[in-house]
Amino acid sequence: MAGPVAFHGTVSAGGPNDTEAIYDVINEAAKAYKPVLSSEAYHEPQMPMAELVEEMKRVKFLAYTEDSEILGVMGYEYVGDVALIRHAYVRPRAQRKGIGALLLNQLEDTIARSRKVDKIIIGTYSEASWAVSFYQKHGYQISRDPQEIMKKYYDIPEVQRLNSLTLEKRLNLQ
């Protein structure tokens, strides 16, 4: 059995000075969706810079940095009675090393400590089996009615919503 993963980097808040690096991580990692999405849903860049700049006005990002390079990002925002995980990506060459789990754990801890909500929701593409499996491994369950949750909490294009599902997890705030 493998031992604990040793990280040589740090997790910190991603800010305006990190916009270009966050953009690069998101769009490099999002290329994994190309084989599973229709040409109507997939485009490059998957997230244009102008869209990211707008998202960063609402979404707080955590960034994993190693040797002065951002290798992974994960954002969150509070919407009503839940927190949404937004834009969770790790550069392909740094995947499967525990960076996504580290970011997720820190994000969950941050949300739990805020005591603002007790539920986290993540939306991802239905055909992205690797992403669905990742979240299930970390205690998330596919929502009973993902399309209703998408309509209620997400402001995304219909083609993206129709190709997506949601997973959720209750936090223990005791």
N, CA, C and O of each residue as an XYZ file, in Angstrom:
696
protein
N       0.843     -1.180      0.000
C       0.000      0.000      0.000
C       0.888      1.243      0.000
O       1.878      1.319      0.727
N       0.516      2.195     -0.816
C       1.307      3.420     -0.922
C       1.148      4.264      0.326
O       0.087      4.272      0.951
N       2.199      4.971      0.687
C       2.168      5.857      1.847
C       1.544      7.181      1.483
O       1.097      7.369      0.351
N       1.506      8.103      2.429
C       0.924      9.417      2.160
C       1.717     10.165      1.094
O       2.931     10.004      0.966
N       1.009     10.976      0.345
C       1.641     11.774     -0.706
C       2.385     12.925     -0.044
O       1.852     13.606      0.832
N       3.615     13.129     -0.472
C       4.404     14.260      0.041
C       4.280     15.407     -0.962
O       4.640     15.270     -2.131
N       3.764     16.534     -0.483
C       3.619     17.697     -1.353
C       4.795     18.626     -1.137
O       5.248     18.833     -0.011
N       5.276     19.177     -2.226
C       6.410     20.097     -2.158
C       5.978     21.521     -2.462
O       6.801     22.433     -2.545
N       4.676     21.695     -2.626
C       4.153     23.019     -2.943
C       3.256     23.532     -1.841
O       3.210     22.978     -0.742
N       2.547     24.597     -2.152
C       1.659     25.224     -1.182
C       0.303     25.521     -1.820
O       0.183     25.674     -3.036
N      -0.709     25.596     -0.961
C      -2.035     26.011     -1.402
C      -2.274     27.402     -0.841
O      -2.077     27.648      0.349
N      -2.696     28.302     -1.705
C      -2.987     29.667     -1.276
C      -4.154     30.202     -2.094
O      -4.580     29.589     -3.073
N      -4.656     31.343     -1.678
C      -5.730     31.984     -2.422
C      -5.184     32.466     -3.759
O      -4.119     33.079     -3.823
N      -5.915     32.185     -4.809
C      -5.552     32.681     -6.135
C      -6.183     34.048     -6.322
O      -7.391     34.208     -6.148
N      -5.383     35.018     -6.671
C      -5.886     36.384     -6.805
C      -5.710     36.932     -8.205
O      -5.354     36.197     -9.127
N      -5.960     38.227     -8.368
C      -5.861     38.866     -9.683
C      -4.500     38.668    -10.366
O      -4.430     38.567    -11.590
N      -3.426     38.611     -9.578
C      -2.100     38.406    -10.179
C      -1.929     37.003    -10.747
O      -0.987     36.741    -11.495
N      -2.843     36.100    -10.391
C      -2.765     34.709    -10.853
C      -3.700     34.427    -12.026
O      -3.783     33.286    -12.480
N      -4.393     35.427    -12.520
C      -5.422     35.210    -13.546
C      -4.879     34.467    -14.757
O      -5.500     33.512    -15.223
N      -3.741     34.885    -15.270
C      -3.177     34.239    -16.469
C      -2.854     32.766    -16.199
O      -3.143     31.906    -17.031
N      -2.263     32.478    -15.052
C      -1.919     31.090    -14.705
C      -3.176     30.253    -14.497
O      -3.228     29.103    -14.932
N      -4.189     30.814    -13.839
C      -5.454     30.090    -13.648
C      -6.089     29.794    -15.000
O      -6.580     28.690    -15.235
N      -6.075     30.772    -15.876
C      -6.583     30.599    -17.248
C      -5.859     29.448    -17.945
O      -6.494     28.591    -18.559
N      -4.541     29.432    -17.848
C      -3.752     28.379    -18.492
C      -4.071     26.998    -17.926
O      -4.233     26.042    -18.683
N      -4.163     26.887    -16.595
C      -4.462     25.593    -15.971
C      -5.835     25.100    -16.428
O      -5.978     23.953    -16.849
N      -6.836     25.964    -16.343
C      -8.199     25.571    -16.730
C      -8.235     25.087    -18.166
O      -8.766     24.012    -18.445
N      -7.679     25.860    -19.075
C      -7.800     25.523    -20.494
C      -6.896     24.377    -20.926
O      -7.228     23.653    -21.865
N      -5.763     24.201    -20.258
C      -4.912     23.042    -20.564
C      -5.602     21.758    -20.102
O      -5.664     20.777    -20.843
N      -6.120     21.774    -18.874
C      -6.757     20.570    -18.328
C      -8.100     20.280    -18.989
O      -8.483     19.116    -19.112
N      -8.821     21.314    -19.417
C     -10.143     21.125    -20.014
C     -10.084     20.421    -21.370
O     -11.114     19.972    -21.872
N      -8.921     20.319    -21.956
C      -8.800     19.590    -23.227
C      -9.187     18.121    -23.067
O      -9.482     17.450    -24.056
N      -9.189     17.618    -21.841
C      -9.608     16.232    -21.583
C     -11.073     16.021    -21.950
O     -11.489     14.887    -22.189
N     -11.856     17.089    -21.997
C     -13.277     16.959    -22.332
C     -13.529     16.758    -23.821
O     -14.605     16.303    -24.209
N     -12.562     17.088    -24.651
C     -12.770     17.043    -26.107
C     -13.316     15.701    -26.602
O     -14.242     15.697    -27.414
N     -12.779     14.559    -26.147
C     -13.300     13.284    -26.655
C     -14.715     12.932    -26.181
O     -15.360     12.068    -26.776
N     -15.204     13.578    -25.131
C     -16.501     13.169    -24.578
C     -17.618     14.188    -24.794
O     -18.775     13.911    -24.476
N     -17.288     15.352    -25.326
C     -18.318     16.369    -25.555
C     -18.593     16.553    -27.040
O     -17.719     16.343    -27.881
N     -19.809     16.945    -27.339
C     -20.157     17.253    -28.728
C     -19.420     18.520    -29.153
O     -18.944     19.289    -28.318
N     -19.336     18.719    -30.460
C     -18.672     19.922    -30.963
C     -19.451     21.173    -30.551
O     -18.883     22.264    -30.493
N     -20.735     21.023    -30.268
C     -21.549     22.146    -29.811
C     -21.162     22.556    -28.383
O     -21.236     23.733    -28.031
N     -20.753     21.583    -27.568
C     -20.426     21.862    -26.162
C     -18.946     22.157    -25.941
O     -18.591     22.878    -25.009
N     -18.079     21.602    -26.794
C     -16.644     21.772    -26.592
C     -16.094     22.864    -27.501
O     -16.428     22.928    -28.685
N     -15.257     23.713    -26.942
C     -14.584     24.739    -27.742
C     -13.269     25.075    -27.045
O     -13.095     24.826    -25.852
N     -12.357     25.642    -27.813
C     -11.076     26.076    -27.245
C     -10.931     27.571    -27.489
O     -11.138     28.045    -28.605
N     -10.581     28.297    -26.465
C     -10.409     27.836    -25.094
C     -11.763     27.480    -24.478
O     -12.782     28.078    -24.822
N     -11.769     26.517    -23.579
C     -13.010     26.128    -22.919
C     -13.543     27.290    -22.072
O     -14.754     27.480    -21.954
N     -12.631     28.057    -21.491
C     -13.039     29.264    -20.761
C     -12.248     30.448    -21.303
O     -11.050     30.560    -21.043
N     -12.899     31.328    -22.050
C     -12.213     32.531    -22.539
C     -11.774     33.433    -21.380
O     -12.374     33.410    -20.306
N     -10.742     34.210    -21.604
C     -10.197     35.080    -20.564
C     -11.251     36.041    -20.015
O     -11.322     36.241    -18.803
N     -12.055     36.627    -20.867
C     -13.069     37.581    -20.400
C     -14.057     36.898    -19.450
O     -14.493     37.496    -18.467
N     -14.405     35.655    -19.746
C     -15.313     34.907    -18.874
C     -14.654     34.623    -17.526
O     -15.295     34.747    -16.483
N     -13.383     34.246    -17.544
C     -12.672     33.995    -16.291
C     -12.600     35.266    -15.445
O     -12.826     35.219    -14.236
N     -12.291     36.384    -16.064
C     -12.200     37.650    -15.324
C     -13.536     37.948    -14.645
O     -13.558     38.385    -13.495
N     -14.646     37.718    -15.338
C     -15.976     37.919    -14.736
C     -16.210     36.924    -13.598
O     -16.715     37.298    -12.539
N     -15.845     35.665    -13.815
C     -16.017     34.633    -12.777
C     -15.231     34.987    -11.521
O     -15.704     34.758    -10.408
N     -14.051     35.536    -11.691
C     -13.193     35.838    -10.545
C     -13.745     36.970     -9.681
O     -13.252     37.201     -8.577
N     -14.749     37.667    -10.166
C     -15.408     38.681     -9.340
C     -16.272     38.023     -8.272
O     -16.541     38.623     -7.231
N     -16.714     36.776     -8.530
C     -17.576     36.043     -7.594
C     -16.899     34.831     -6.977
O     -17.105     34.528     -5.802
N     -16.104     34.152     -7.758
C     -15.519     32.869     -7.359
C     -14.184     33.102     -6.658
O     -13.325     33.828     -7.156
N     -14.028     32.478     -5.505
C     -12.742     32.519     -4.788
C     -11.971     31.275     -5.193
O     -12.499     30.164     -5.137
N     -10.724     31.461     -5.599
C      -9.905     30.344     -6.052
C      -8.858     29.963     -5.017
O      -8.295     30.821     -4.336
N      -8.606     28.667     -4.911
C      -7.428     28.149     -4.235
C      -6.510     27.655     -5.337
O      -6.971     27.085     -6.326
N      -5.223     27.869     -5.172
C      -4.242     27.457     -6.176
C      -3.134     26.662     -5.504
O      -2.621     27.053     -4.455
N      -2.771     25.545     -6.120
C      -1.627     24.764     -5.654
C      -0.429     25.178     -6.500
O      -0.446     25.064     -7.726
N       0.608     25.659     -5.826
C       1.812     26.146     -6.504
C       3.005     25.327     -6.059
O       3.193     25.049     -4.875
N       3.811     24.946     -7.048
C       5.036     24.203     -6.771
C       6.127     24.776     -7.677
O       5.916     24.945     -8.878
N       7.271     25.068     -7.107
C       8.371     25.654     -7.871
C       7.913     26.878     -8.670
O       8.245     27.029     -9.846
N       7.153     27.736     -8.013
C       6.662     29.002     -8.579
C       5.678     28.831     -9.734
O       5.425     29.786    -10.468
N       5.121     27.636     -9.906
C       4.157     27.399    -10.989
C       2.852     26.883    -10.406
O       2.848     25.963     -9.588
N       1.746     27.477    -10.831
C       0.436     26.974    -10.415
C       0.140     25.716    -11.211
O       0.096     25.731    -12.441
N      -0.064     24.615    -10.474
C      -0.331     23.319    -11.102
C      -1.790     22.899    -11.003
O      -2.254     22.061    -11.776
N      -2.511     23.483    -10.050
C      -3.916     23.114     -9.875
C      -4.703     24.266     -9.292
O      -4.174     25.083     -8.539
N      -5.992     24.320     -9.656
C      -6.877     25.357     -9.138
C      -8.235     24.748     -8.823
O      -8.657     23.769     -9.438
N      -8.907     25.351     -7.855
C     -10.271     24.961     -7.536
C     -10.948     26.189     -6.939
O     -10.432     26.809     -6.009
N     -12.098     26.526     -7.480
C     -12.813     27.688     -7.003
C     -14.093     27.313     -6.285
O     -14.585     26.190     -6.396
N     -14.625     28.281     -5.543
C     -15.912     28.076     -4.886
C     -16.625     29.416     -4.773
O     -16.007     30.480     -4.741
N     -17.938     29.321     -4.715
C     -18.759     30.496     -4.472
C     -19.993     30.069     -3.706
O     -20.474     28.944     -3.841
N     -20.494     30.989     -2.899
C     -21.725     30.744     -2.159
C     -22.889     31.237     -3.007
O     -22.894     32.372     -3.482
N     -23.875     30.362     -3.189
C     -25.084     30.721     -3.923
C     -26.268     30.251     -3.081
O     -26.521     29.052     -2.961
N     -26.980     31.197     -2.506
C     -28.116     30.842     -1.659
C     -27.675     29.997     -0.484
O     -26.831     30.414      0.309
N     -28.243     28.813     -0.372
C     -28.010     27.934      0.769
C     -26.931     26.883      0.536
O     -26.830     25.925      1.303
N     -26.128     27.046     -0.503
C     -25.077     26.070     -0.816
C     -23.779     26.773     -1.222
O     -23.755     27.972     -1.499
N     -22.711     25.990     -1.247
C     -21.459     26.438     -1.866
C     -21.283     25.608     -3.126
O     -21.498     24.396     -3.115
N     -20.899     26.249     -4.192
C     -20.624     25.560     -5.459
C     -19.122     25.463     -5.654
O     -18.402     26.447     -5.488
N     -18.652     24.281     -6.005
C     -17.269     24.134     -6.450
C     -17.262     24.521     -7.918
O     -18.075     24.037     -8.706
N     -16.340     25.394     -8.273
C     -16.272     25.879     -9.654
C     -14.849     25.727    -10.184
O     -13.887     26.035     -9.481
N     -14.719     25.268    -11.381
C     -13.445     25.276    -12.098
C     -12.336     24.534    -11.343
O     -11.347     25.134    -10.921
N     -12.515     23.251    -11.184
C     -11.533     22.404    -10.504
C     -10.675     21.716    -11.568
O     -11.148     20.832    -12.283
N      -9.427     22.127    -11.663
C      -8.544     21.604    -12.702
C      -7.117     21.461    -12.190
O      -6.643     22.249    -11.372
N      -6.445     20.428    -12.699
C      -5.024     20.211    -12.433
C      -4.351     20.003    -13.788
O      -4.870     19.293    -14.649
N      -3.198     20.628    -13.960
C      -2.466     20.443    -15.233
C      -2.283     18.950    -15.490
O      -1.980     18.205    -14.558
N      -2.459     18.495    -16.726
C      -2.371     17.064    -17.018
C      -1.088     16.395    -16.503
O      -1.153     15.271    -16.003
N       0.052     17.043    -16.609
C       1.307     16.415    -16.171
C       1.406     16.299    -14.652
O       2.275     15.595    -14.138
N       0.514     16.992    -13.929
C       0.537     16.946    -12.465
C      -0.652     16.159    -11.891
O      -0.834     16.097    -10.675
N      -1.449     15.565    -12.772
C      -2.612     14.810    -12.302
C      -2.195     13.482    -11.682
O      -1.104     12.970    -11.935
N      -3.091     12.940    -10.867
C      -2.915     11.648    -10.188
C      -1.779     11.680     -9.168
O      -1.135     10.667     -8.896
N      -1.550     12.866     -8.612
C      -0.525     13.016     -7.580
C      -1.115     13.541     -6.278
O      -0.381     13.848     -5.339
N      -2.451     13.645     -6.221
C      -3.105     14.089     -4.997
C      -3.379     15.575     -4.911
O      -3.900     16.039     -3.896
N      -3.047     16.338     -5.940
C      -3.244     17.786     -5.904
C      -4.732     18.132     -5.858
O      -5.143     19.006     -5.094
N      -5.534     17.455     -6.667
C      -6.980     17.705     -6.654
C      -7.582     17.392     -5.295
O      -8.416     18.149     -4.796
N      -7.167     16.279     -4.689
C      -7.681     15.915     -3.362
C      -7.252     16.935     -2.316
O      -8.038     17.297     -1.440
N      -6.018     17.394     -2.403
C      -5.529     18.405     -1.466
C      -6.344     19.689     -1.586
O      -6.767     20.251     -0.575
N      -6.566     20.154     -2.804
C      -7.368     21.358     -3.022
C      -8.801     21.155     -2.528
O      -9.365     22.039     -1.883
N      -9.390     20.001     -2.827
C     -10.753     19.727     -2.394
C     -10.863     19.719     -0.874
O     -11.790     20.306     -0.314
N      -9.931     19.064     -0.210
C      -9.957     19.015      1.255
C      -9.838     20.416      1.854
O     -10.556     20.756      2.795
N      -8.938     21.217      1.311
C      -8.772     22.581      1.840
C     -10.005     23.438      1.545
O     -10.418     24.245      2.378
N     -10.584     23.262      0.370
C     -11.789     24.002      0.021
C     -12.941     23.609      0.956
O     -13.654     24.479      1.458
N     -13.124     22.315      1.190
C     -14.174     21.857      2.106
C     -13.945     22.407      3.512
O     -14.895     22.832      4.170
N     -12.708     22.404      3.972
C     -12.393     22.949      5.298
C     -12.720     24.441      5.371
O     -13.276     24.911      6.363
N     -12.377     25.175      4.328
C     -12.658     26.618      4.278
C     -14.158     26.871      4.354
O     -14.612     27.736      5.103
N     -14.924     26.115      3.577
C     -16.379     26.290      3.562
C     -16.977     25.886      4.913
O     -17.851     26.580      5.434
N     -16.519     24.781      5.476
C     -17.032     24.329      6.776
C     -16.735     25.360      7.869
O     -17.596     25.657      8.697
N     -15.526     25.896      7.868
C     -15.145     26.886      8.883
C     -15.976     28.169      8.769
O     -16.201     28.857      9.765
N     -16.427     28.482      7.564
C     -17.236     29.697      7.371
C     -18.608     29.563      8.035
O     -19.231     30.557      8.408
N     -19.066     28.320      8.175
C     -20.372     28.008      8.766
C     -21.525     28.705      8.032
O     -22.594     28.898      8.610
N     -21.319     29.080      6.771
C     -22.372     29.745      5.993
C     -23.370     28.754      5.424
O     -24.561     29.051      5.323
N     -22.888     27.577      5.052
C     -23.732     26.551      4.420
C     -23.294     25.179      4.918
O     -22.196     25.019      5.451
N     -24.169     24.189      4.736
C     -23.776     22.825      5.111
C     -23.809     21.866      3.928
O     -23.712     20.651      4.099
N     -23.950     22.429      2.708
C     -23.952     21.568      1.526
C     -23.062     22.171      0.444
O     -23.071     23.378      0.203
N     -22.290     21.289     -0.203
C     -21.452     21.673     -1.338
C     -21.977     20.934     -2.567
O     -22.300     19.747     -2.500
N     -22.059     21.642     -3.677
C     -22.491     21.058     -4.948
C     -21.396     21.285     -5.978
O     -20.785     22.353     -6.035
N     -21.161     20.270     -6.785
C     -20.227     20.382     -7.908
C     -20.967     19.975     -9.183
O     -21.644     18.948     -9.218
N     -20.832     20.772    -10.199
C     -21.367     20.421    -11.510
C     -20.213     19.999    -12.396
O     -19.156     20.630    -12.396
N     -20.416     18.937    -13.147
C     -19.390     18.490    -14.083
C     -20.079     17.858    -15.288
O     -21.269     17.547    -15.237
N     -19.345     17.676    -16.343
C     -19.925     17.062    -17.529
C     -20.271     15.603    -17.246
O     -19.475     14.869    -16.660
N     -21.451     15.196    -17.663
C     -21.952     13.840    -17.412
C     -21.007     12.771    -17.943
O     -20.845     11.721    -17.321
N     -20.397     13.024    -19.058
C     -19.528     12.023    -19.689
C     -18.102     12.044    -19.152
O     -17.274     11.238    -19.576
N     -17.807     12.942    -18.238
C     -16.464     13.018    -17.648
C     -16.396     12.029    -16.475
O     -16.397     12.426    -15.310
N     -16.337     10.761    -16.803
C     -16.402      9.705    -15.786
C     -15.283      9.845    -14.759
O     -15.480      9.524    -13.587
N     -14.115     10.317    -15.181
C     -12.997     10.494    -14.251
C     -13.329     11.536    -13.180
O     -12.953     11.372    -12.019
N     -14.030     12.604    -13.563
C     -14.396     13.646    -12.601
C     -15.486     13.139    -11.650
O     -15.409     13.353    -10.440
N     -16.492     12.472    -12.202
C     -17.568     11.919    -11.370
C     -16.971     10.944    -10.355
O     -17.317     10.992     -9.175
N     -16.087     10.072    -10.800
C     -15.447      9.097     -9.898
C     -14.620      9.789     -8.817
O     -14.642      9.374     -7.658
N     -13.899     10.830     -9.185
C     -13.086     11.571     -8.217
C     -13.965     12.090     -7.083
O     -13.645     11.897     -5.910
N     -15.059     12.739     -7.424
C     -15.915     13.311     -6.380
C     -16.617     12.225     -5.565
O     -16.782     12.369     -4.354
N     -17.028     11.147     -6.217
C     -17.644     10.052     -5.466
C     -16.651      9.455     -4.475
O     -17.022      9.110     -3.354
N     -15.417      9.336     -4.876
C     -14.373      8.822     -3.986
C     -14.216      9.704     -2.743
O     -13.779      9.239     -1.691
N     -14.576     10.973     -2.881
C     -14.446     11.923     -1.777
C     -15.780     12.207     -1.082
O     -15.942     13.234     -0.423
N     -16.735     11.279     -1.238
C     -17.971     11.357     -0.480
C     -19.124     12.097     -1.123
O     -20.150     12.306     -0.476
N     -18.988     12.499     -2.373
C     -20.068     13.191     -3.068
C     -20.984     12.162     -3.723
O     -20.538     11.106     -4.173
N     -22.272     12.490     -3.767
C     -23.256     11.618     -4.398
C     -23.944     12.376     -5.517
O     -24.178     13.581     -5.422
N     -24.263     11.650     -6.578
C     -24.983     12.276     -7.687
C     -26.332     12.753     -7.170
O     -27.043     12.020     -6.482
N     -26.669     13.973     -7.507
C     -27.924     14.585     -7.056
C     -29.129     13.836     -7.624
O     -29.061     13.237     -8.697
N     -30.232     13.887     -6.878
C     -31.467     13.234     -7.338
C     -31.990     13.851     -8.623
O     -32.468     13.128     -9.498
N     -31.912     15.169     -8.759
C     -32.401     15.850     -9.953
C     -31.372     16.891    -10.404
O     -31.549     18.089    -10.181
N     -30.303     16.421    -11.036
C     -29.224     17.338    -11.419
C     -29.672     18.521    -12.275
O     -29.159     19.627    -12.107
N     -30.612     18.309    -13.182
C     -31.035     19.408    -14.051
C     -31.740     20.508    -13.267
O     -31.545     21.690    -13.552
N     -32.551     20.140    -12.292
C     -33.204     21.151    -11.447
C     -32.174     21.920    -10.631
O     -32.282     23.137    -10.479
N     -31.177     21.218    -10.105
C     -30.120     21.879     -9.333
C     -29.323     22.816    -10.230
O     -28.983     23.930     -9.831
N     -29.029     22.362    -11.438
C     -28.303     23.224    -12.381
C     -29.091     24.505    -12.656
O     -28.526     25.599    -12.658
N     -30.386     24.365    -12.885
C     -31.219     25.542    -13.170
C     -31.268     26.485    -11.965
O     -31.250     27.705    -12.126
N     -31.331     25.914    -10.763
C     -31.479     26.727     -9.556
C     -30.205     27.485     -9.194
O     -30.268     28.648     -8.795
N     -29.043     26.830     -9.331
C     -27.809     27.402     -8.786
C     -26.793     27.895     -9.814
O     -25.911     28.681     -9.470
N     -26.895     27.454    -11.054
C     -25.858     27.764    -12.038
C     -26.392     28.685    -13.127
O     -27.514     28.518    -13.604
N     -25.583     29.649    -13.510
C     -25.890     30.527    -14.627
C     -24.930     30.142    -15.754
O     -23.889     30.769    -15.953
N     -25.312     29.095    -16.482
C     -24.452     28.564    -17.549
C     -25.292     28.363    -18.811
O     -26.517     28.273    -18.737
N     -24.636     28.291    -19.961
C     -25.374     28.070    -21.208
C     -26.138     26.736    -21.176
O     -25.706     25.772    -20.545
N     -27.266     26.709    -21.861
C     -28.115     25.507    -21.869
C     -27.365     24.274    -22.370
O     -27.536     23.188    -21.815
N     -26.541     24.418    -23.403
C     -25.819     23.256    -23.927
C     -24.897     22.672    -22.845
O     -24.725     21.456    -22.763
N     -24.320     23.524    -22.035
C     -23.458     23.049    -20.948
C     -24.303     22.363    -19.873
O     -23.938     21.297    -19.377
N     -25.428     22.978    -19.519
C     -26.309     22.395    -18.505
C     -26.815     21.029    -18.937
O     -26.820     20.092    -18.139
N     -27.240     20.901    -20.189
C     -27.803     19.638    -20.674
C     -26.769     18.519    -20.749
O     -27.128     17.342    -20.758
N     -25.495     18.879    -20.802
C     -24.420     17.888    -20.856
C     -23.792     17.634    -19.485
O     -22.749     16.986    -19.389
N     -24.427     18.145    -18.424
C     -23.823     18.091    -17.096
C     -24.711     17.371    -16.092
O     -25.891     17.112    -16.330
N     -24.090     17.059    -14.961
C     -24.810     16.550    -13.807
C     -24.222     17.213    -12.573
O     -23.197     17.889    -12.651
N     -24.869     17.019    -11.445
C     -24.350     17.578    -10.208
C     -24.144     16.471     -9.188
O     -24.838     15.454     -9.188
N     -23.177     16.700     -8.330
C     -22.921     15.839     -7.174
C     -22.952     16.740     -5.950
O     -22.664     17.934     -6.041
N     -23.302     16.167     -4.807
C     -23.393     16.986     -3.605
C     -22.905     16.235     -2.382
O     -22.838     15.007     -2.354
N     -22.569     17.021     -1.376
C     -22.065     16.475     -0.119
C     -22.502     17.389      1.015
O     -22.389     18.611      0.925
N     -22.996     16.786      2.071
C     -23.325     17.541      3.285
C     -22.083     17.622      4.162
O     -21.353     16.644      4.320
N     -21.857     18.792      4.725
C     -20.734     18.982      5.643
C     -21.197     18.728      7.073
O     -22.340     19.014      7.430
N     -20.308     18.199      7.867
C     -20.587     18.011      9.278
C     -20.086     19.257     10.008
O     -18.880     19.430     10.186
N     -20.998     20.115     10.427
C     -20.620     21.400     11.018
C     -20.640     21.374     12.553
O     -20.598     22.432     13.181
N     -20.701     20.219     13.148
C     -20.762     20.136     14.616
C     -19.523     20.649     15.290
O     -19.439     20.638     16.518
